[in-house]
Amino acid sequence: MKQIEAIIRPEKLEPLKDAFFKYKIHGMNVRQVLGCGNQMGWVARNRGSKVMMNMLPKVEVKIVVPDDKVNEVVKVILETVRTGEIGDGKIFIKPVDECIRIRTWQRGDDAL
């Protein structure tokens, strides 16, 4: 099993949810985050002073999938959220040792 973590633009969350639904990809967690990467933010004025606003709102989407589904899920994410501009985000793929469904005590891929 692998955990796929995607940091994406907030406006791309709904299209990504729709794409996951279309391709029958289930079980994601979402949270709002702030981040700074190559996009670098912008300069704002606050009471006459310049303020560098470099922590930009992003959305973190996490999903755990069987190993044989990783490439499919990554492809759906890339095709759905990519704009080609700085700030599109990143995808991280991490190994998952175990998954247990609390309700049924199922383990591994069966628990997903």
Secondary structure, 3 states (H helix, E strand, C coil): CEEEEEEECHHHHHHHHHHHHHCCCCCEEEEEEEECCCCCCEEEEECCEEEEECCEEEEEEEEEECHHHHHHHHHHHHHHHCCCCCCCCEEEEEECCCCECCCCCCEHHHHC
